[in-house]
Amino acid sequence: MLLQIFDVSSISLLAQSSSGSESTAGSLIGFIIGIAGYVFGSYCFYHIYQKLGEPNAWFAWVPILNNWIMYKAGDQSPWWIIGLFIPIVNFVALIFLIIAFVNILKKLGKNPWMLLLMLIPIVNFVILYNFAFG
């Protein structure tokens, strides 16, 4: 009796997604933008590490090793990278990563307060370029 009152056709309409071509195009554009951002960031950090005289500046291109070299160049223990994968400890490891980045900026002679501008989308690319090539 309850099934006769309940209209199932409205549920099937709610469960349908938009057409596949639109979501695929959006996914592809997002993927391309993500790859471009990663390449740009890695390129900038590669030049920053070269300026600091790091022997393994190419670590900037490898996903886990880029944090290792940042800890090392920022005078922090690189073993904090393990803490990034442990719940709750990852907050402490992230704070040490930020401290390492502040130390890197001091070594480059840049104002560490400019790091706050990295929180603003699009502006962060300009600031990172300034850190690498300015």
GICORGI-V851937 format. One record per residue. N is the residue number from 0. RES is the residue in one small letter. NEAR is the number of other C-alpha atoms within 12 Angstrom. Layout:
BEGIN
n->N res->RES near->NEAR
n->N res->RES near->NEAR
END
This chain:
BEGIN
n->0 res->m near->5
n->1 res->l near->7
n->2 res->l near->7
n->3 res->q near->7
n->4 res->i near->8
n->5 res->f near->10
n->6 res->d near->11
n->7 res->v near->13
n->8 res->s near->11
n->9 res->s near->10
n->10 res->i near->10
n->11 res->s near->10
n->12 res->l near->11
n->13 res->l near->10
n->14 res->a near->10
n->15 res->q near->11
n->16 res->s near->11
n->17 res->s near->12
n->18 res->s near->10
n->19 res->g near->11
n->20 res->s near->11
n->21 res->e near->12
n->22 res->s near->13
n->23 res->t near->13
n->24 res->a near->13
n->25 res->g near->15
n->26 res->s near->14
n->27 res->l near->14
n->28 res->i near->14
n->29 res->g near->14
n->30 res->f near->14
n->31 res->i near->14
n->32 res->i near->15
n->33 res->g near->14
n->34 res->i near->15
n->35 res->a near->15
n->36 res->g near->21
n->37 res->y near->21
n->38 res->v near->19
n->39 res->f near->22
n->40 res->g near->29
n->41 res->s near->31
n->42 res->y near->27
n->43 res->c near->30
n->44 res->f near->39
n->45 res->y near->34
n->46 res->h near->29
n->47 res->i near->38
n->48 res->y near->36
n->49 res->q near->23
n->50 res->k near->23
n->51 res->l near->27
n->52 res->g near->18
n->53 res->e near->25
n->54 res->p near->17
n->55 res->n near->24
n->56 res->a near->28
n->57 res->w near->25
n->58 res->f near->27
n->59 res->a near->31
n->60 res->w near->25
n->61 res->v near->20
n->62 res->p near->17
n->63 res->i near->20
n->64 res->l near->24
n->65 res->n near->31
n->66 res->n near->36
n->67 res->w near->35
n->68 res->i near->39
n->69 res->m near->41
n->70 res->y near->35
n->71 res->k near->31
n->72 res->a near->37
n->73 res->g near->28
n->74 res->d near->26
n->75 res->q near->26
n->76 res->s near->21
n->77 res->p near->24
n->78 res->w near->21
n->79 res->w near->30
n->80 res->i near->29
n->81 res->i near->21
n->82 res->g near->22
n->83 res->l near->23
n->84 res->f near->16
n->85 res->i near->14
n->86 res->p near->12
n->87 res->i near->12
n->88 res->v near->16
n->89 res->n near->17
n->90 res->f near->18
n->91 res->v near->19
n->92 res->a near->27
n->93 res->l near->25
n->94 res->i near->20
n->95 res->f near->29
n->96 res->l near->32
n->97 res->i near->26
n->98 res->i near->25
n->99 res->a near->29
n->100 res->f near->38
n->101 res->v near->28
n->102 res->n near->26
n->103 res->i near->34
n->104 res->l near->32
n->105 res->k near->21
n->106 res->k near->21
n->107 res->l near->25
n->108 res->g near->19
n->109 res->k near->22
n->110 res->n near->19
n->111 res->p near->22
n->112 res->w near->18
n->113 res->m near->22
n->114 res->l near->27
n->115 res->l near->17
n->116 res->l near->19
n->117 res->m near->22
n->118 res->l near->15
n->119 res->i near->14
n->120 res->p near->13
n->121 res->i near->14
n->122 res->v near->16
n->123 res->n near->21
n->124 res->f near->27
n->125 res->v near->23
n->126 res->i near->28
n->127 res->l near->33
n->128 res->y near->23
n->129 res->n near->25
n->130 res->f near->35
n->131 res->a near->27
n->132 res->f near->20
n->133 res->g near->16
END
